[in-house]
Amino acid sequence: MTTPSEIDPVDLLTGLLQAYSPTQHETGAVDYLVEQMRQLGYRSVADTAGNAVGWRGEGPNEIVLLGHIDTVPGEIPVHRDGDRLYGRGSVDAKGCLACFTMAAARVEPPPGWRLTVIGAVGEEGDSRGARYLVDKHTPRYAIIGEPSHWEHVTLGYKGSQWFSYQVSRPLSHTASRNDSVCETAVSFWNRLSARAGEANRDYAKIFDQLTPSLRRFDSGGDGFNETARMQINLRLPLWMSVDSARALVKDLAGDAALAFEPGDEAFRADKNNPLLRAFLNAIRRAGGDPRFTLKSGTSDMNTVGPVWGCPILAYGPGDSDLDHTPEEHILIPEYRRSVDILSEVLQKLLAGN
């Protein structure tokens, strides 16, 4: 077994980045992390869903550190340029997961406590890893691995509903007064955008707004019939549930065919709890100006937060503006500082401070 002081956190992250793991292809990265956890003194396995799971200590009181090990597609050569470490997932979110792994390895859980670090699969897809875990843990505290810079924590994420829209009809002459299927689809999109605009009039902040996004549009025909297809995402505020979003779409879609993917409800965590206070204090002690943020995206917090019902937040190094970009990289000093801060937070929680 290797002690945490014998493994450089940057080496751990570099190896994790070199195991390219777009959604549905995470096995190599999971195997790597499971082995590194064992070297650091964890008991670790790949669970039935394919998640990398490592734990230290035993007992009824559990702190879960839930990161995700999958990335979006688009391999970036792993390399260093001064203090910058490049690679797909360096920010979203292998930097956070490596931070969790190193920080928890530095802390010795007292009797009755268990630290569990999880590299979940599928977060960039259907969150299948988190959905598998949600009824298998009842943690006292939970930390989600998502980038927020070293001195910020995230307390909430908007909800999300993806759906496809398809309209088909017999082909008509361009001189006729009948709308083409493309015009029909565009008309639906305009109605949806207008309805969202009306609903958002009383909300100035993006987190509180319903935001539709047209992600794909194509059309075609066989000489007799024509079809138009769209893929649309709705980012949901706290005041709109997944069911309400689906009802709105159905009301506006007319006779078009709709297919809804599993949705995520918006979620916002409580601010008055020992977990948040531990982070604020640790960040201040490191010389930072702690702040909490609300994100317009979604994360595995949307899946586990409502069920676990415990103090929860998201934390991790990295600039989220670099998520999914060709220039994705993490600043090594920020990454190291985040490991130190999280180690201190875990010490305080385990000590009951």
N, C-alpha and C positions, 0 to 999 in steps of 0.2 A: 504494500500500500504506500502511496505517495502522500506526503503532507501537503496542505495548500501552499505553504511557502516554497515548495519545490516545483510547483507548476506556475509558470508566468500566465496571468490572465489573458495576455495578448496572444500567447501561443495557443491557449484553449480556443479562443475566438477564431483565430486564423484557421485552425484545423476544422472548426465547424463550418466556416465559410467555404473552405475547399471541398466540403461534401455538399455539392450543389443539390438542392432539394426542393424543386418546384412542387406545388400541390399534386398529390397522387404519386410522387416519386421521392418519398422522404426516408426510405429504409436505410440508405447508407449513412445519412446524417444521424438517424436514431441510433444505429449500431455504434457509431463513433461516440455519441454523447453518453450512452449507457456504459461503455468501457471507460471513458474518462471519469464518470461519476464513481465507478468502482475504484479507480486509482486514487480518488480523493476521499475514500472512506464511506461512500454511500452504499447501501444495498440498492441495486438498480435492475430494472427489467424493461423490456418492451411489452406493453400490455396488449390485450386482445385487439384493441382498436389501432395499434401501431404506435401509440404515444411512448416517448421515452420518460420513464418514471424513476426517480431516485429519492430515497428517504433516509433520514438520520434520526435516531431516537425512536421511542415508542410511547404510546399513551393516548388518552382520550382527547387531549388538547393538541390540535393540529394547526399549523400555519402552512397554507398552500401557496406556492409561488408558481403561477401558471403562465408560461410563455408559449410561443409557438415556433415550431421548427421548420415549417414549410415557408416557401417564398413564392412570389409571383414569378412567372417565367422570365428568362432573359439573363443568361449567365454573364457575369462581369469578372474578368480576370482578377484573382485575389493578389493584391500587391500593396506595399506601403509607399507613401510619398511623404516623407517627413513624419508629422504627427497624424497623418490621415491613413486609415486602413480601408481599402476599397474591397468590395465584394457584394454580390447579391445577398441581401439579408443582413448586412452589417448594421443597418438601422432598423429595418422591419423584418424580423425582430430578433435575429440571432445575437445581436449585441446585448439585448435585454436578457435573453436566455442564458448567455455565458456569464453575465453579471450575476444572475440569480444563482447559478451553479457555484461560482467562486465564493460569493458572499455567504451562502448557507454552509459551505464547507469549512468556513473559518469559525463557526459558532458551534458550541457543544450544547445540545438540548438537555435541559435538566430532566429528572425523572417525571414522567407523566406528559412529556411534550414530544411532538414529532414534527420535523421539518420535511416537507415534501416539495420537491422541484419537478416540474412536468414540462417537457417539450411536446406540446400538442400538435397533432397533424391536422391538416385541412382547414386552418383558420382562414386562409385566403379563398377558400371555396365554401363549403357548407358547414364549417365548424364541426365536422364529424368527431374530432378528438375531444373537444369540450363537451359535446352532447353526450358522448359516452361516459364522461367523468362526472356529470352533474349530479347524479344520484348515488355516487360512490364515495362522496366526501361530505363531511359536515364540519368545515373548518371554523376555528375561532376567529381567524383573520385570513384574508386572501389578498394577494398582490398579483396583478396582471402585468405581464411583460410587454409594454408598448412604449415607444420613444416619447419623451416629454422634456428632454434636456435634463441635466443632472440636478437642477435646482427647482424643477417643477414636478407636480403630480397631477394626474388626471382623475376627475371625479365623475365624469359622465360621458356617454356616447349616444348619439342619435340612433334611432332605429332604422331598419332598412327593409324594403320590400322590392324584390326583382320580379318582373313579369314580362311575358311576351304577348304581343298583340298581332293578330293576323286577320286580314280581311280578303275574301276572294269573291269574284263574281264573273259572269260571262263578259267577254271582251266586247266593247262597243266602239263605234266609229268616233274618231276624234272630233268630228263635226257635231256629234250629238250633244245634248244638254246634260247627259248623265256624268256625274263625277267619276273620274278614274279612281282605282283603288288607292293610288298614291295620294290623290287629293283627299280621299276619305280618311286615310291614315293621318295626313297632315292636319286635317280638321280636328280629329280626335286629340292629337298632341297639343294643338292650340287651345282646345277647351280645357284640357288637363292643366296646362300652364296658367291659363286665366283663372281657373278655380283655385289653384295654389296661391296665385297672387292676391286674390280676394281674401283668402284665409289668413294670409301673412300680414295684412295691413296693420294689425295691432301688435305686431312683434318685430322689434328692431334687431334682435340678435339672431344670427344664423342658427344657433342651437335651438331656438324656439320656432323656427320656420319649417314648413313643409317644402322640400326642394326636389322637384322632379328633374331627371337627367336622361336624355335620349342617347343611348349608347350604341345603337346599331339600327340601320334602316336599309332594307333591300327589297327589290321587287322583281317579278318575272312573269312569264306566261308561256302557254303552249300553243298559241294561235287561236284558242277557243275561250280560255279562261285566263284571268290575270290575278296575281296575288301580291300583296304588300305585307311586309313583316317588320316589326319593330321590337327592340329589346329596350326596356325602360327600367330605371331604378327610381324609387322614391325614398328619400331620406326623411325619416319620421321624427317629429318632435314628441315631447312627453305627452302632449295633449291629443295625439292621434295614435290609436292602437293599430296593429296590423289588420285586424278585422275591419276597422273603419276605413283604412286605406283601400282594402280590397273592395269594399262596398262602393266607395267613391269611383274607383276605376270601372266597376261593372255598370254603374249608373251612367257613365259617360261613353261607354264603348259601343253602345248599340248592339248590332248583331255580329260584331267581330268575335273571333275565337280568342279566349284568354287562357294563359297558363301561368299560375303563380308558383314561384319557388318558396321554400320555407322562409318565413320572415323573422325578423328580430325586433322585439320591442325596444323603444328607447329606455335608457336607464341612467339614473343619477344617484350617486351614493351620498350618504349622510356625512356631514362635516365634523360632527362633534363625537369623536371617538379616539381611543388610545393610539390606533394605527396612524391616523393623520397627524396627531400631535407628535408622535415619535419621528415621523419624517420631517415635519417642520423644524423640530429642535435639532435633528441631525444635520439638516441643510444649513441652518444658521451657524452651527458649530464649525461647519466646513467653510464658512465665509460667504455663503450664498444668500440670495434674497428669495425665500420660498414663495411660490405662488401655486394656485390650483387652477386648472383649465377644464374646459368642456369641449369635446371634439365633435366635429360634424360627421366623422366616419363611424364605423362600428368596430367592435372587438369581441373577444371571448367574454368580456365582462357582461355584455348583453345577454349571453347565454347562462352564465353561472350566477351572476349577481342576484337576480330575483329569487332564485331557488335557495342559494346558500344563506341569504339573509344575514350575513355577518359584515363587520366592517371590511370594506374593500376599496381599493383604488388601483390605478395603473401607474407604473413607474418604469423608467429605463432611460439609458443614455441615447443620444442621437437627435438629429433634427428631422422631424417628421415631414418637412417639406421635401426631403430627399427620398421619401418612400417611393418605391417602384420606378425610380428614375435611372437613366444610364450612368449618372454620376454618384450613385449611392455610396457613401463612405461614412465612417465614424471617426471622431477625434479621439485618439488614444488617451490623452490626459483626462478627458471627460469620462471615458469608459472606466478608467481606473478610479476616478473620484466617486463614480456611482457605486462601484463595488464597496468602497470604504463606507459610504453613507448607508447602504443597505445592510452591511454587516452590523453597524451601530444600531440601526433600527431593530434588527432581529434580536440583538442582545437585550435591548430595552424591553421588547415585548415578552421575551422568555423570562426576564427577571421580574415582570409585573410592574415595570416602571412606566 
